[in-house]
Amino acid sequence: MSENFKEAALRYHSMEPAGKLEITATKPMTSQRDLALAYSPGVAYACEAIVEDEAAAAQMTGRGNLVGVITNGTAVLGLGPIGPLASKPVMEGKAVLFKKFAGINCFDIEVDTTDVDEFVNAVALLEPTFGGINLEDIKAPECFEIEKRLRARMNIPVFHDDQHGTAIVVSAAFLNAFRVANKPIEDVKLVCAGAGAAALACLNMLVSLGMRRENITVCDIEGVVYEGRTTFMDPYKSIFAQATEDRTLVDAIKGKDAFLGCSAPGIVTQDMLKTMADSPVIFALANPTPEIMPDLARAARPDAIVATGRSDFPNQVNNVLCFPFLFRGALDVGATTVNEEMKKACAHAIADLAMAPPSAEVASAYGNEAQTFGPDNLIPKPFDPRLIVEIATAVAKAAIDSGVATRPISDFEAYRERLNRFVFRSGILMKPVFERAKAAQQRLIYAEGESGKVLQAVQRVVSEKLARPILVGRPPVIQEKIDSMSLNITPGVDFDIIDYLDDEQMTTMGQEYYKLMARRGVTPKAAQARIRANFTLVACMAVRMGMGDSMVCGSFGSYRKHLEVVKDVIGKRPGVDDLSALSVLILPRGTFFIADTHVTYEPTPQQICESTLLAAEEMRQFGITPKAALVSHSNFGSSPYKSAVNMQQALSMIRELAPDLEIEGEMHADAALDENIRADMMPESLLTGEANLLIMPNLDAANIARNLLKVLGGGVSVGPLLLGADMPVHIMTSAVTVRGIVNISAMAAVDSIGR
């Protein structure tokens, strides 16, 4: 690594606060009562509940979602026996991965001993603290004995990731490599360079998945592990001793179908690879420098399938694909161990996921590179959001089926939804909308049908059966994009296309557009020119002409430009004075709706009233009861300025038109969100609890608040949703994500029901 990278890493770790972890409270601690509940005397009741039933600890404490990452620093990856203190940054990093990828809390514990008895005793005595133990960076062969004894002594999952995490991911990659190479696992002959913890765990896992032990040859620093060898042998290695005349890796690799390297850099040459069988599978996993560099391996054997431990080559074998999600499933069912059935289920889930159509989030995280299953994509990427759902579910089921689960899951559909919500916090909000969209199967037009983001969203819309997509665009361009991104959707089968180069269809559409705009200064010739130059106009006219039930646009370009076209062609619902926009923010604190974020710069009291009523109506589509606050710089008449007076007048109109709507104003934002603050200022307020619909006095306030909350609050955004249009149309912003397009697609589909 460069000196600059080293300096950046040191700054990263030392910036305030030092390290990568902190502890935060999960319950409020803002009053004397909170303190009494959290500690004395209220805590005694929780203690008594656990005395009565130890299983209550999973409900009364964080133990059920807490893993100990424990090491003695004797075999830190790439650094060797650096000791427990120096290994702490690695353990903190492992804990961060648990939290980031699976929402699991961790304490890292560095134990200052190399004595097996002392280490085992220290860890075993911590069982009341943790729901699971992740052993890390402990050298072989001591690691085998440590894990074996802890598994026997402890009644919670104990998992040595360097052994079994590596074995699971390597096995998943091998399963798919053998699929690509058309080599049945029971017929594969494999040579392994290395006989440490990771190598032997990989070999044992492959045997459990169907590879025959007699087809495996192991080499270590002394050469081939053969029957009768006495030097550098131990019981764990001896079970792979073969009756063979081979004595070196050069001999052993000849004719083999697969190579597994968990050893040292540069020990394999191109000439050695040339002696292997056809379509060899070469896993050179030594880090940071592999047994042979992948580019050299491919140059020597163009027919090879190659994997490595490095991130700068295809098929990186990375333990993060496994351990967070395996523990997620194990903790969620209260597993007492991690058994062979759970490990095999994890390996199969990883392998199967690699063959699924590519994920939009993965494409975004990795620069939109295609994720097609094949020789260069044997396993999923670490940021694939489907990992937690597929692996945790598979592991949980295996734990239940094998009888080691103490809290079995009865509703796996609900469990998968909960895991999905961890990845996409909009999941719980959008669930009723998605269900209605699936039932309706409306025709949804996408104005920017050639956009990569839109096509990725269409893949999701098709797979989740949210609508029948109709794309505006050129068929050859759309097909080329689908192929380049390896999407699993087919024109005419999964979606339809409105070809804006189809002269006959565009001529007809232009004639209809002229009829609409003839008295608004548009000539027949201008109408034909406009229809061929504006995707949003084509989509709007298509909805108007009944070619689709709803439409979305705006994934690129100016919101205002799209809005002008929508106003011209779609217009306003009868009785609506003006359009407005509603944005939704899903924050850690809850879900909030903000209006009007995109349309009216300085709304009148009438427009504020109308926007509020339309927003409340839209909220009910989500199954949420609106609690509205008219937000202002003024608190209940404290200011005479126009924006405050507008809010006061709007409140009177709203209460007359919608007496059942819970609303209050005008008020500061903190009063809207805190009932105690509001009670001090207006004890007779008709708004109870926390407002979830925030009506802003003007566009500046609404748009600024939306973007600040989204970024500073770590929020997920849905919308903006266009309110008041005569037909179901929504305009996105150019910053919309693929998931955002999917969400707004579902909303557009639901809006079209009954229109």
Beta strands, then each sheet from edge to edge (+ up, - down):
strand 1: 66-71
strand 2: 105-110
strand 3: 132-135
strand 4: 158-160
strand 5: 190-193
strand 6: 216-220
strand 7: 223-224
strand 8: 258-261
strand 9: 281-284
strand 10: 305-308
strand 11: 443-446
strand 12: 468-472
strand 13: 496-498
strand 14: 550-553
strand 15: 580-587
strand 16: 590-595
strand 17: 627-631
strand 18: 662-667
strand 19: 693-695
strand 20: 716-723
strand 21: 729-731
sheet 1: 2+ 1+ 3+ 4+
sheet 2: 7+ 6- 5- 8- 9- 10-
sheet 3: 13+ 12+ 11+ 14+ 21+
sheet 4: 18+ 17+ 19+ 16+ 15- 20+
end
